[in-house]
Amino acid sequence: MPVSELRTPSDGPHVVVVGAGFAGLAAVRRLAYAAERIPLRVTLVDRHNHHTFQPLIYQAATASLEPHSIGQNLRSELRGLPVELLYATVEDVDVEARRVHLVDDDPIAYDVLVLAAGAETASFGVEGVEEHAFPLKWLSQATRLREHLLATFERLDAAWLRSQAPGSDRTVPNADSTFVIAGAGPTGVELAGALAELIHRVIGRDHPGVRPEGTRVVLVEMGDDVLAPFQAESRRYVRDALEARGVEVRTGTAVEEVGVDFARLDDGEVIPTRTVVWTAGVQANPLASALGAEQTGGGRLVVDDDLRLAGRDDVFVVGDLAGATDGHGELLPQVAPVAIQQGRHAALQAVRHLRGRPTEPFHYHDKGQMVTIGRHAAVAELAGDRTLFGTPGWLAWLGLHLLTIAGFRNRMSTLLNWSYNYAAVDRAARLILPPADHER
């Protein structure tokens, strides 16, 4: 296609940002600020029309929050900013011709590219994961898991009502009432705690056919302990808190096969279950492989110390797609704080590059990490070697997440839902919404 047919910058150099996750949005906001001061065209491309607040996606899956509470429409989020938004899927990038190729649309020409395409669930080749397990990365997946869980509780209730008889036993777990979570990172741990709380505090009260003692929540981790990046004291606290809530924590073993009604562990144990949630890890977006550039752990792209793609001066890579390292040569974690700082840094360096100035290296400022297991139970490891446990950690977790959710409406909606859930000991988002063709 001739260059004249490409989308080309009409006023100043063109910076294209691919991906509207934490890194992409952080980059776009900084670029928009620069565009108000210098000639610059900024375009954001994403295959979704919304930004997802990933740290709370497990709450959408366990009926604590509606999906819209953690999903912010991009056009409303960027309203008033000098940013062009393109709802499209990127299939390839020609770094030599400086073109971003889209699915079913014309290419985009760029002067500087910021790749923030993120990561996707990694099955690691485990048999049956893609066919039978529930991933938890996108809002649509959270909604699908929520409806599966709620339908499962209804099915358990109906089965008990049909078979009521003197002495009928609801306390023996079966494949329907057993829930396996593969991966004990932050998402897996928080999901296990939320699911156990949902069953014990809400479902067990409203569904006579579901007895908490007749359900199992099994958290499986191939490593030696849960939450590997956390301190030993924090890991002990989290494990004790999960087990106190009835979660079975299995470490040092991994899921090696998932079937329609079972999960097989690598130690030979077969767990009857129709619900396996896969939070065992992620891999870089397939776009990383399509570039043909050097990759590192998890398929992430190798970058220079200023976050530029190795060997390129006009392509920056940020967030879960970037194989950036710390001062010890270890890959930085794929978490929101890293992504946000990288997005801001890449935007500043893109402007410096366009103005003919040397770029600066990226340094991650670790402000700590947090995880919650449920009400009044959390760990907050803060900067300065200070750690909060229990209620103080829980309040710190609530406050930080409430402040960082995109959009005022989302913050208010989340606060209202949390307040209701806490006061009523309930979950307001317990709706099963069948497909439209089912209604017809």
QUIFENMO-V670887 format. One record per residue. N is the residue number from 0. SS is DSSP state (a for helix, b for strand, c for the rest). Layout:
n = (N;N)
ss = (SS;SS)
This chain:
n = (0;1;2;3;4;5;6;7;8;9;10;11;12;13;14;15;16;17;18;19;20;21;22;23;24;25;26;27;28;29;30;31;32;33;34;35;36;37;38;39;40;41;42;43;44;45;46;47;48;49;50;51;52;53;54;55;56;57;58;59;60;61;62;63;64;65;66;67;68;69;70;71;72;73;74;75;76;77;78;79;80;81;82;83;84;85;86;87;88;89;90;91;92;93;94;95;96;97;98;99;100;101;102;103;104;105;106;107;108;109;110;111;112;113;114;115;116;117;118;119;120;121;122;123;124;125;126;127;128;129;130;131;132;133;134;135;136;137;138;139;140;141;142;143;144;145;146;147;148;149;150;151;152;153;154;155;156;157;158;159;160;161;162;163;164;165;166;167;168;169;170;171;172;173;174;175;176;177;178;179;180;181;182;183;184;185;186;187;188;189;190;191;192;193;194;195;196;197;198;199;200;201;202;203;204;205;206;207;208;209;210;211;212;213;214;215;216;217;218;219;220;221;222;223;224;225;226;227;228;229;230;231;232;233;234;235;236;237;238;239;240;241;242;243;244;245;246;247;248;249;250;251;252;253;254;255;256;257;258;259;260;261;262;263;264;265;266;267;268;269;270;271;272;273;274;275;276;277;278;279;280;281;282;283;284;285;286;287;288;289;290;291;292;293;294;295;296;297;298;299;300;301;302;303;304;305;306;307;308;309;310;311;312;313;314;315;316;317;318;319;320;321;322;323;324;325;326;327;328;329;330;331;332;333;334;335;336;337;338;339;340;341;342;343;344;345;346;347;348;349;350;351;352;353;354;355;356;357;358;359;360;361;362;363;364;365;366;367;368;369;370;371;372;373;374;375;376;377;378;379;380;381;382;383;384;385;386;387;388;389;390;391;392;393;394;395;396;397;398;399;400;401;402;403;404;405;406;407;408;409;410;411;412;413;414;415;416;417;418;419;420;421;422;423;424;425;426;427;428;429;430;431;432;433;434;435;436;437;438;439)
ss = (c;c;a;a;a;c;b;c;c;c;c;c;b;b;b;b;b;b;c;c;c;a;a;a;a;a;a;a;a;a;a;a;a;a;a;c;c;c;c;b;b;b;b;b;b;b;c;c;c;b;b;b;c;a;a;a;a;a;a;a;a;c;c;c;c;c;a;a;a;a;b;b;b;a;a;a;a;c;c;c;c;c;c;b;b;b;b;c;c;b;b;b;b;b;c;c;c;c;b;b;b;b;c;c;c;c;c;b;b;c;c;b;b;b;b;c;c;c;b;b;b;c;c;c;c;c;b;c;a;a;a;a;c;b;b;c;c;c;a;a;a;a;a;a;a;a;a;a;a;a;a;a;a;a;a;a;a;a;a;a;a;a;c;c;c;c;c;c;c;c;c;c;c;c;c;c;c;b;b;b;b;b;c;c;c;a;a;a;a;a;a;a;a;a;a;a;a;a;a;a;a;a;a;a;a;a;c;c;c;c;c;a;a;a;c;b;b;b;b;b;b;c;c;c;c;c;c;c;c;c;c;a;a;a;a;a;a;a;a;a;a;a;a;a;c;c;b;b;b;b;b;c;c;c;b;b;b;b;c;c;c;b;b;b;b;c;c;c;c;b;b;b;c;c;b;b;b;b;c;c;c;b;b;b;c;c;a;a;a;a;c;c;c;c;b;c;a;a;a;c;b;c;b;c;c;c;c;b;b;c;c;c;c;c;b;b;b;c;a;a;a;b;c;c;b;c;c;c;c;c;b;c;c;c;c;a;a;a;a;a;a;a;a;a;a;a;a;a;a;a;a;a;a;a;c;c;c;c;c;c;c;c;c;c;c;c;c;b;b;b;b;b;b;b;c;c;b;b;b;b;b;b;c;c;c;b;b;b;b;a;a;a;a;a;a;a;a;a;a;a;a;a;a;a;c;c;c;a;a;a;a;a;a;a;a;a;a;a;a;a;a;a;a;a;c;c;c;c;c;c;c;c;c;c;c;a;a;a;a;c)
